[in-house]
Amino acid sequence: MKVLQIDNLSKNYGRIRALDNLNMVVNKGEVMGILGPNGSGKTTTLGIILGILKSTSGEFTWFEDRLGDKHRLKIGSILETPNFLPYLDADENLDIIRQIKRIPKQSFDDLLSLVKLKGRRKSPFRTYSLGMKQRLAIAATLIGDPEVVIFDEPTNGLDPEGIAEVRKTLQKIADRGKTVIMASHILDEVEKICSHVTIIKKGKMLASGSVGSILSNDTTLELSSTNIDQLMSYIHNRPEIKYITTENNIIECRAPDNYDIGALNAAMHTQGIKLTHLVARKRRLEEEFLQITNS
């Protein structure tokens, strides 16, 4: 089932085109990462689909328009910095959110356990670290058991420990079967959390699909030798190997999936090429992202 469909969405701020005919589909149960550099239109997209901003043109539909205006009751979200009353504790702040959402009175034990704040639930919000504040905000999005949760740069400004904690929390939410939409400029974050990704730049969609389909099946090779010129000549004469770049005497190139690296090494040896460095790895989202956005 389509949870969200975006058709030709555009947004202008004066002469600035923040979104340019953006199209995107999010299906039930997907963890969709909206990936792009800062200023690419990610936050604008989230603001429009949440009804905070008005688009210049185009349209979007939640839940195939089955719920009408009531679709908002099925969505939890965090945009920008989470705001809570600093002198209230976790339970009190969450209860305010519950009342705003008109949700019946409930225990927050499960939510606070999920975000690892149960032991600090009675501490004032002002005593929380930035990571704890972000995790409380994540708990707030889950009040009322929404079908979809939306996060805008959920690890922004956090230290490595805070990033790891928030990432684990998001993965747990995804494991519960929620549909997650997450805007981020951090490739590693999207690769580790998301099942699907939409790459945008300057408001335009450049690629969209499952992370697996965006990632190439090719193998990336790193090669070096005492005779770098001979190695380079050999690579250029192998049509199945595509040269990419050379940095610090390390040649990076691309070979087909399941390429026989051992046979390549043996063949080079017969040509008098002794490799001092040989690494084969699958391409990561970072490499695909740079290729897509720089093309």
C-alpha positions as a Python dict, from the first residue, in 0.01 Angstrom:
ca = {
    (1, 'M'): (0, 0, 0),
    (2, 'K'): (122, 351, -82),
    (3, 'V'): (162, 551, 238),
    (4, 'L'): (277, 867, 61),
    (5, 'Q'): (278, 975, -301),
    (6, 'I'): (437, 1301, -415),
    (7, 'D'): (366, 1426, -768),
    (8, 'N'): (557, 1711, -935),
    (9, 'L'): (600, 1901, -610),
    (10, 'S'): (762, 2245, -647),
    (11, 'K'): (835, 2524, -402),
    (12, 'N'): (967, 2871, -477),
    (13, 'Y'): (1106, 3120, -228),
    (14, 'G'): (1106, 3428, -446),
    (15, 'R'): (1353, 3353, -725),
    (16, 'I'): (1492, 3050, -543),
    (17, 'R'): (1356, 2713, -659),
    (18, 'A'): (1378, 2499, -345),
    (19, 'L'): (1187, 2205, -496),
    (20, 'D'): (1166, 2133, -867),
    (21, 'N'): (895, 1886, -976),
    (22, 'L'): (981, 1632, -709),
    (23, 'N'): (824, 1286, -738),
    (24, 'M'): (844, 1020, -469),
    (25, 'V'): (653, 716, -344),
    (26, 'V'): (680, 565, 5),
    (27, 'N'): (517, 226, 63),
    (28, 'K'): (399, 78, 390),
    (29, 'G'): (682, -60, 605),
    (30, 'E'): (963, 112, 416),
    (31, 'V'): (1236, 312, 587),
    (32, 'M'): (1282, 591, 333),
    (33, 'G'): (1587, 813, 353),
    (34, 'I'): (1566, 1147, 175),
    (35, 'L'): (1933, 1205, 108),
    (36, 'G'): (2097, 1519, -19),
    (37, 'P'): (2347, 1794, 60),
    (38, 'N'): (2247, 2079, 290),
    (39, 'G'): (2013, 2311, 100),
    (40, 'S'): (1890, 2038, -135),
    (41, 'G'): (1522, 2072, -34),
    (42, 'K'): (1489, 1793, 224),
    (43, 'T'): (1340, 2001, 506),
    (44, 'T'): (1118, 2188, 259),
    (45, 'T'): (980, 1854, 138),
    (46, 'L'): (901, 1742, 494),
    (47, 'G'): (747, 2078, 578),
    (48, 'I'): (510, 2055, 281),
    (49, 'I'): (396, 1694, 337),
    (50, 'L'): (333, 1776, 705),
    (51, 'G'): (117, 2076, 612),
    (52, 'I'): (355, 2332, 762),
    (53, 'L'): (451, 2483, 427),
    (54, 'K'): (243, 2543, 117),
    (55, 'S'): (377, 2418, -214),
    (56, 'T'): (398, 2642, -522),
    (57, 'S'): (267, 2360, -743),
    (58, 'G'): (222, 1985, -745),
    (59, 'E'): (47, 1766, -492),
    (60, 'F'): (93, 1488, -240),
    (61, 'T'): (-141, 1219, -105),
    (62, 'W'): (-128, 1034, 226),
    (63, 'F'): (-264, 678, 259),
    (64, 'E'): (-407, 690, -94),
    (65, 'D'): (-644, 962, 35),
    (66, 'R'): (-845, 705, 232),
    (67, 'L'): (-831, 908, 556),
    (68, 'G'): (-883, 1262, 426),
    (69, 'D'): (-772, 1526, 678),
    (70, 'K'): (-753, 1261, 952),
    (71, 'H'): (-426, 1131, 806),
    (72, 'R'): (-244, 1362, 1051),
    (73, 'L'): (-353, 1136, 1337),
    (74, 'K'): (-148, 854, 1183),
    (75, 'I'): (176, 1055, 1161),
    (76, 'G'): (438, 1142, 1423),
    (77, 'S'): (719, 1382, 1340),
    (78, 'I'): (1019, 1585, 1455),
    (79, 'L'): (1125, 1890, 1258),
    (80, 'E'): (1414, 2110, 1366),
    (81, 'T'): (1515, 2112, 1737),
    (82, 'P'): (1285, 1931, 1983),
    (83, 'N'): (1112, 2171, 2224),
    (84, 'F'): (1005, 2064, 2572),
    (85, 'L'): (949, 2252, 2897),
    (86, 'P'): (1290, 2254, 3068),
    (87, 'Y'): (1163, 2226, 3427),
    (88, 'L'): (936, 1925, 3360),
    (89, 'D'): (1049, 1562, 3356),
    (90, 'A'): (1007, 1310, 3073),
    (91, 'D'): (666, 1183, 3184),
    (92, 'E'): (527, 1533, 3227),
    (93, 'N'): (654, 1653, 2892),
    (94, 'L'): (523, 1344, 2714),
    (95, 'D'): (187, 1385, 2883),
    (96, 'I'): (157, 1736, 2740),
    (97, 'I'): (216, 1591, 2392),
    (98, 'R'): (-45, 1323, 2466),
    (99, 'Q'): (-302, 1588, 2554),
    (100, 'I'): (-221, 1794, 2243),
    (101, 'K'): (-276, 1481, 2032),
    (102, 'R'): (-598, 1406, 2227),
    (103, 'I'): (-478, 1058, 2311),
    (104, 'P'): (-632, 879, 2613),
    (105, 'K'): (-417, 874, 2927),
    (106, 'Q'): (-145, 611, 2903),
    (107, 'S'): (176, 481, 3058),
    (108, 'F'): (498, 582, 2887),
    (109, 'D'): (699, 285, 3020),
    (110, 'D'): (736, 119, 2680),
    (111, 'L'): (834, 439, 2498),
    (112, 'L'): (1090, 541, 2761),
    (113, 'S'): (1237, 191, 2759),
    (114, 'L'): (1263, 204, 2380),
    (115, 'V'): (1464, 527, 2390),
    (116, 'K'): (1662, 423, 2701),
    (117, 'L'): (1535, 703, 2924),
    (118, 'K'): (1340, 503, 3180),
    (119, 'G'): (1612, 553, 3440),
    (120, 'R'): (1603, 933, 3390),
    (121, 'R'): (1228, 974, 3349),
    (122, 'K'): (1196, 1191, 3663),
    (123, 'S'): (1489, 1418, 3582),
    (124, 'P'): (1409, 1768, 3452),
    (125, 'F'): (1448, 1804, 3075),
    (126, 'R'): (1711, 2076, 3126),
    (127, 'T'): (1948, 1818, 3278),
    (128, 'Y'): (1942, 1598, 2966),
    (129, 'S'): (2229, 1574, 2719),
    (130, 'L'): (2158, 1665, 2357),
    (131, 'G'): (2132, 1296, 2267),
    (132, 'M'): (1884, 1233, 2550),
    (133, 'K'): (1674, 1529, 2438),
    (134, 'Q'): (1666, 1390, 2085),
    (135, 'R'): (1564, 1045, 2210),
    (136, 'L'): (1282, 1196, 2418),
    (137, 'A'): (1163, 1375, 2103),
    (138, 'I'): (1163, 1040, 1921),
    (139, 'A'): (951, 894, 2202),
    (140, 'A'): (708, 1185, 2162),
    (141, 'T'): (656, 1105, 1792),
    (142, 'L'): (537, 755, 1889),
    (143, 'I'): (259, 868, 2123),
    (144, 'G'): (-69, 741, 1985),
    (145, 'D'): (102, 459, 1793),
    (146, 'P'): (123, 639, 1453),
    (147, 'E'): (170, 439, 1134),
    (148, 'V'): (433, 680, 1000),
    (149, 'V'): (715, 861, 1179),
    (150, 'I'): (912, 1144, 1019),
    (151, 'F'): (1252, 1269, 1130),
    (152, 'D'): (1453, 1562, 997),
    (153, 'E'): (1829, 1515, 1048),
    (154, 'P'): (1774, 1309, 1368),
    (155, 'T'): (2146, 1291, 1459),
    (156, 'N'): (2235, 1650, 1375),
    (157, 'G'): (2479, 1796, 1626),
    (158, 'L'): (2521, 1478, 1828),
    (159, 'D'): (2852, 1329, 1938),
    (160, 'P'): (2945, 977, 1817),
    (161, 'E'): (2787, 812, 2121),
    (162, 'G'): (2465, 1009, 2074),
    (163, 'I'): (2456, 923, 1703),
    (164, 'A'): (2493, 553, 1783),
    (165, 'E'): (2211, 564, 2040),
    (166, 'V'): (1971, 746, 1809),
    (167, 'R'): (2058, 511, 1522),
    (168, 'K'): (1980, 206, 1740),
    (169, 'T'): (1650, 364, 1843),
    (170, 'L'): (1549, 431, 1481),
    (171, 'Q'): (1638, 74, 1387),
    (172, 'K'): (1416, -57, 1669),
    (173, 'I'): (1128, 161, 1547),
    (174, 'A'): (1173, 24, 1195),
    (175, 'D'): (1179, -331, 1334),
    (176, 'R'): (834, -265, 1483),
    (177, 'G'): (697, -232, 1130),
    (178, 'K'): (657, 146, 1126),
    (179, 'T'): (695, 336, 803),
    (180, 'V'): (984, 576, 859),
    (181, 'I'): (1072, 882, 651),
    (182, 'M'): (1405, 1036, 743),
    (183, 'A'): (1584, 1332, 588),
    (184, 'S'): (1961, 1328, 622),
    (185, 'H'): (2283, 1445, 460),
    (186, 'I'): (2483, 1171, 636),
    (187, 'L'): (2535, 883, 396),
    (188, 'D'): (2647, 632, 659),
    (189, 'E'): (2329, 699, 856),
    (190, 'V'): (2103, 632, 558),
    (191, 'E'): (2296, 323, 451),
    (192, 'K'): (2274, 164, 799),
    (193, 'I'): (1912, 250, 878),
    (194, 'C'): (1713, 284, 556),
    (195, 'S'): (1566, 22, 325),
    (196, 'H'): (1499, 280, 52),
    (197, 'V'): (1652, 609, -49),
    (198, 'T'): (1560, 911, -259),
    (199, 'I'): (1857, 1126, -358),
    (200, 'I'): (1784, 1493, -425),
    (201, 'K'): (2001, 1789, -519),
    (202, 'K'): (1889, 2148, -570),
    (203, 'G'): (1529, 2035, -528),
    (204, 'K'): (1544, 1772, -803),
    (205, 'M'): (1518, 1397, -759),
    (206, 'L'): (1827, 1229, -903),
    (207, 'A'): (1756, 868, -804),
    (208, 'S'): (1507, 670, -598),
    (209, 'G'): (1463, 305, -503),
    (210, 'S'): (1575, 42, -256),
    (211, 'V'): (1923, 94, -117),
    (212, 'G'): (2020, -232, -285),
    (213, 'S'): (1902, -113, -625),
    (214, 'I'): (2078, 223, -590),
    (215, 'L'): (2401, 49, -496),
    (216, 'S'): (2587, -101, -790),
    (217, 'N'): (2672, -472, -790),
    (218, 'D'): (3020, -384, -914),
    (219, 'T'): (3330, -450, -709),
    (220, 'T'): (3562, -160, -629),
    (221, 'L'): (3933, -249, -652),
    (222, 'E'): (4221, -67, -490),
    (223, 'L'): (4555, -156, -648),
    (224, 'S'): (4914, -42, -614),
    (225, 'S'): (5252, -164, -731),
    (226, 'T'): (5620, -74, -725),
    (227, 'N'): (5576, 2, -1095),
    (228, 'I'): (5263, 217, -1097),
    (229, 'D'): (5295, 311, -1467),
    (230, 'Q'): (5306, -53, -1576),
    (231, 'L'): (5007, -129, -1352),
    (232, 'M'): (4813, 162, -1500),
    (233, 'S'): (4890, 45, -1855),
    (234, 'Y'): (4774, -307, -1771),
    (235, 'I'): (4442, -181, -1628),
    (236, 'H'): (4373, 38, -1932),
    (237, 'N'): (4416, -269, -2153),
    (238, 'R'): (4156, -469, -1960),
    (239, 'P'): (3813, -359, -2096),
    (240, 'E'): (3624, -526, -1809),
    (241, 'I'): (3801, -300, -1557),
    (242, 'K'): (3696, 65, -1544),
    (243, 'Y'): (3953, 310, -1414),
    (244, 'I'): (3824, 569, -1166),
    (245, 'T'): (4106, 759, -1002),
    (246, 'T'): (4457, 750, -855),
    (247, 'E'): (4543, 893, -516),
    (248, 'N'): (4863, 844, -313),
    (249, 'N'): (4978, 578, -564),
    (250, 'I'): (4657, 380, -503),
    (251, 'I'): (4463, 312, -823),
    (252, 'E'): (4089, 280, -771),
    (253, 'C'): (3886, 106, -1038),
    (254, 'R'): (3567, -92, -1084),
    (255, 'A'): (3524, -454, -1188),
    (256, 'P'): (3212, -667, -1253),
    (257, 'D'): (3036, -845, -967),
    (258, 'N'): (3210, -1167, -851),
    (259, 'Y'): (3524, -1074, -1043),
    (260, 'D'): (3804, -1331, -993),
    (261, 'I'): (4057, -1124, -800),
    (262, 'G'): (4295, -1417, -760),
    (263, 'A'): (4311, -1471, -1134),
    (264, 'L'): (4374, -1099, -1185),
    (265, 'N'): (4663, -1106, -937),
    (266, 'A'): (4814, -1416, -1105),
    (267, 'A'): (4782, -1263, -1451),
    (268, 'M'): (4956, -944, -1337),
    (269, 'H'): (5234, -1149, -1180),
    (270, 'T'): (5304, -1322, -1514),
    (271, 'Q'): (5343, -973, -1666),
    (272, 'G'): (5601, -884, -1402),
    (273, 'I'): (5363, -662, -1203),
    (274, 'K'): (5404, -719, -829),
    (275, 'L'): (5113, -579, -634),
    (276, 'T'): (5191, -409, -304),
    (277, 'H'): (4825, -331, -234),
    (278, 'L'): (4511, -520, -335),
    (279, 'V'): (4170, -456, -179),
    (280, 'A'): (3833, -562, -322),
    (281, 'R'): (3510, -429, -175),
    (282, 'K'): (3150, -368, -266),
    (283, 'R'): (3061, -12, -353),
    (284, 'R'): (2903, 185, -72),
    (285, 'L'): (2624, 440, -85),
    (286, 'E'): (2879, 719, -48),
    (287, 'E'): (3042, 629, -380),
    (288, 'E'): (2707, 597, -559),
    (289, 'F'): (2589, 925, -406),
    (290, 'L'): (2898, 1113, -524),
    (291, 'Q'): (2870, 962, -872),
    (292, 'I'): (2498, 1046, -898),
    (293, 'T'): (2526, 1401, -762),
    (294, 'N'): (2838, 1487, -962),
    (295, 'S'): (2710, 1351, -1294),
}
